Amino acid sequence: MGQRIHFVVDPQGWCCMGIIIFIWLYNTIFIPKVILFPHYEEGNISIVAVLCYYFCSLFCIASLFRASAADPGKLPENPKIPIAEREYWELCNKCNLMRPKRSHHCSRCGHCVRRMDHHCPWINNCVGEDNHWLFLQLCFYTQILSSYTLILDFCHYYYFLPLKKENWDVFVFRHELALLRISAFMGLIILGGISRLFYTQLMGIFTDTTSIEKMSNCCEDISRPRKPWQQTFSEVFGTHWKILWFIPFRQRQPLRVPYHFANHV
């Protein structure tokens, strides 16, 4: 699970993902060049601030690429259905294949995805059972990186000591204000959008419902027991170790779900 490469051929998705990569590259190149390195060289900040920025940037781009390339939970054409779980499977009326309940057919990708939450054009992939944890990490680290960038933009003008501006790149020196205004504008847009998305994702995990289920109002099944939030988060991230929920450089292993919770396979 989570080890297969999944590639969606969608020009719109490529365009959206290209915008995200451009914003990431812009801030990863210009923020250290304009703010971090000059202030570090003049002793206004420590090396820890520089390293933290690069770690956040690394975790953000790693989560993006992994969420984009990971198999979200695509169902095979001839799935093997365990005898004890046959009552929890149903026939898809679009692709005429058997699928677990709470799966959904993605019209953009053309196949069913286990516990599909939604199709996200910004990662050019569906968000499903096998890559939902990576999408949550992407939202989390994007918020951290955007907030860090906005704080640096603010501190550069209103808190840090003025730079001597010796040995600066001519282009950066002439366009410093424009570069930082663009960075702040993109940071505000990304932070506002991602914060709202991250909140809805967290509420979905707390209530054990997907975005599709909320829109279709099909999650009012009172026969389904409500799980503790630790259980739902552990199922999404594939581990009970909470420290591992924040690390994108690993493979997710599905947890064994108790039988009375196994109505979503």
C-alpha positions in Angstrom: 0.0 0.0 0.0 1.2 3.5 -0.8 4.3 2.2 -2.8 2.9 2.2 -6.3 3.5 5.2 -8.6 0.4 6.9 -9.8 0.5 9.4 -12.6 -2.6 11.3 -13.8 -2.5 12.7 -17.4 -4.4 16.0 -16.9 -3.1 19.3 -18.4 -5.2 21.3 -16.0 -3.6 19.5 -13.1 -0.2 20.0 -14.5 -0.8 23.7 -14.7 -2.1 23.9 -11.1 0.8 21.9 -9.8 3.2 24.0 -11.8 1.9 27.2 -10.1 2.5 25.6 -6.7 6.0 24.6 -7.6 6.7 28.1 -9.0 5.6 29.7 -5.7 7.7 27.2 -3.7 10.8 27.9 -5.9 10.3 31.6 -5.7 10.3 31.7 -1.9 13.0 29.1 -1.5 15.3 31.1 -3.7 14.6 34.7 -2.9 13.7 34.6 0.8 17.2 33.2 1.8 18.9 35.4 -0.7 17.1 38.6 0.4 16.6 38.0 4.1 18.1 35.0 5.7 21.7 34.9 4.4 22.3 38.7 4.6 21.0 38.9 8.2 22.9 35.8 9.2 26.2 37.2 7.8 25.6 40.4 9.8 24.8 38.5 13.0 21.1 39.5 13.2 19.8 35.9 13.1 21.3 32.5 13.9 22.0 29.6 11.6 19.0 27.8 13.2 16.6 30.2 11.5 18.2 29.4 8.1 18.1 25.7 8.7 14.5 25.7 9.9 13.4 27.5 6.8 15.1 24.9 4.5 13.7 22.0 6.5 10.2 23.4 6.2 10.8 23.9 2.5 12.1 20.4 2.1 9.3 18.7 3.9 6.8 20.8 1.9 8.1 19.9 -1.5 8.6 16.2 -0.5 4.9 16.0 0.6 3.8 17.7 -2.6 5.6 15.3 -4.9 4.8 12.2 -2.9 1.1 13.1 -2.6 1.0 13.8 -6.4 2.8 10.5 -7.4 1.4 8.2 -4.7 -1.4 5.8 -5.6 -4.5 7.2 -3.7 -6.1 3.7 -3.5 -7.0 2.8 -7.1 -9.0 -0.4 -7.2 -7.8 -3.3 -9.4 -10.1 -4.5 -12.2 -10.5 -7.9 -10.5 -10.3 -7.4 -6.8 -10.1 -10.3 -4.4 -13.0 -9.9 -2.0 -12.6 -11.7 1.4 -15.7 -13.8 2.2 -16.2 -12.1 5.5 -16.3 -8.7 3.9 -18.5 -9.3 0.9 -21.5 -7.5 2.5 -19.3 -4.4 2.6 -18.7 -4.3 -1.1 -21.0 -2.8 -3.8 -21.1 -2.5 -7.6 -20.0 0.8 -9.2 -22.6 2.0 -11.7 -20.0 3.8 -13.8 -17.2 1.2 -14.2 -19.3 -1.9 -13.4 -16.6 -3.2 -11.0 -17.0 -4.3 -7.4 -15.6 -1.8 -4.8 -15.6 -1.4 -1.0 -18.3 0.8 0.4 -17.2 4.4 0.9 -15.2 4.2 -2.3 -16.0 6.7 -5.1 -15.6 6.8 -8.8 -13.4 9.7 -10.0 -14.6 10.9 -13.4 -11.4 12.8 -14.0 -9.1 9.8 -13.3 -11.6 7.3 -14.7 -11.5 4.7 -11.9 -12.7 4.0 -8.3 -10.6 5.1 -5.3 -10.9 3.6 -1.9 -12.3 6.1 0.7 -11.8 8.9 -1.8 -12.0 12.4 -0.2 -11.8 14.5 -3.4 -9.8 15.1 -6.5 -7.3 17.8 -6.0 -6.0 19.7 -9.1 -3.2 21.3 -7.1 -1.5 17.9 -6.6 -3.0 16.5 -9.9 -4.2 13.4 -8.1 -7.1 12.1 -6.1 -6.9 12.2 -2.3 -7.8 8.7 -1.1 -7.1 6.1 1.5 -3.4 5.6 0.6 -2.2 9.2 0.1 -4.5 11.2 2.4 -1.8 11.3 5.0 0.6 12.9 2.5 -2.0 15.5 1.6 -2.5 16.4 5.2 1.3 16.8 5.6 1.4 19.0 2.5 -1.3 21.3 4.0 0.5 21.4 7.3 4.0 22.2 6.0 2.6 24.7 3.5 1.0 26.6 6.3 4.2 26.5 8.3 6.3 27.7 5.3 3.9 30.4 4.3 3.7 31.7 7.9 7.4 31.6 8.3 7.8 33.6 5.0 5.3 36.2 6.1 7.1 36.6 9.5 10.5 37.0 7.8 9.0 39.6 5.4 7.6 41.6 8.3 10.7 41.3 10.5 13.0 42.4 7.6 11.4 45.9 7.5 10.1 46.4 11.0 12.3 44.4 13.4 15.7 43.4 12.1 18.5 45.9 12.0 19.1 47.6 8.6 21.5 45.7 6.3 24.7 47.3 5.2 23.9 45.9 1.7 27.5 45.3 0.8 28.3 42.8 -2.0 24.6 42.4 -2.8 23.4 41.1 -6.2 22.5 44.1 -8.4 19.1 42.7 -9.4 18.2 41.9 -5.8 19.4 45.2 -4.6 17.3 47.2 -7.1 14.1 45.1 -6.8 14.2 44.1 -3.1 10.9 45.8 -2.2 9.1 44.3 -5.3 10.4 40.8 -4.6 9.3 40.9 -1.0 5.9 42.3 -1.8 5.3 39.5 -4.3 6.4 37.0 -1.7 4.1 38.5 1.0 1.2 38.5 -1.5 1.7 34.9 -2.5 2.1 33.9 1.2 -1.2 35.5 2.2 -3.1 33.9 -0.6 -1.6 30.4 0.0 -2.0 30.7 3.8 -5.6 31.7 3.6 -6.6 29.0 1.2 -4.6 26.2 2.8 -5.7 27.1 6.3 -9.4 26.7 5.4 -8.7 23.4 3.5 -6.6 22.0 6.4 -9.4 22.8 8.8 -12.0 21.0 6.8 -9.7 18.0 6.4 -9.1 17.8 10.2 -12.8 18.0 10.9 -13.4 15.2 8.4 -10.9 13.0 10.2 -12.4 13.9 13.6 -15.9 12.9 12.4 -14.6 10.0 10.2 -16.3 11.4 7.0 -14.9 12.3 3.7 -15.6 15.5 1.7 -17.7 13.6 -0.8 -19.8 12.0 2.0 -20.4 15.5 3.5 -21.6 16.8 0.1 -23.8 13.8 -0.6 -25.2 13.7 3.0 -24.7 9.9 3.1 -22.7 9.8 6.3 -25.7 9.7 8.6 -25.5 6.0 9.0 -26.3 5.6 12.8 -25.3 1.9 12.6 -21.6 2.9 12.1 -19.9 3.4 15.5 -18.1 6.6 16.1 -14.3 6.1 16.5 -12.0 7.9 18.9 -10.0 10.6 17.1 -6.8 8.8 17.9 -8.1 5.8 16.0 -9.2 7.8 12.9 -5.9 9.7 12.7 -3.9 6.5 13.2 -5.8 4.8 10.3 -5.1 7.8 8.0 -1.4 7.9 8.8 -0.9 4.2 9.1 0.7 4.2 12.5 -0.1 4.9 16.2 3.3 6.7 16.7 2.3 10.3 16.5 5.8 11.6 15.8 5.7 9.6 12.5 2.6 11.6 11.4 4.8 14.5 10.6 7.4 12.6 8.5 6.8 12.3 4.8 9.9 10.1 4.1 8.4 6.8 5.0 6.0 4.2 3.7 2.5 3.9 5.1 1.3 0.6 6.3 -2.5 0.1 6.7 -3.6 -0.7 10.3 -5.7 -3.6 11.2 -9.1 -2.2 11.9 -11.4 -4.0 14.4 -14.1 -5.9 12.7 -16.9 -3.7 14.0 -15.1 -0.7 12.4 -14.3 -2.5 9.1 -17.3 -1.2 7.1 -15.0 0.9 5.0 -12.4 -1.9 4.4 
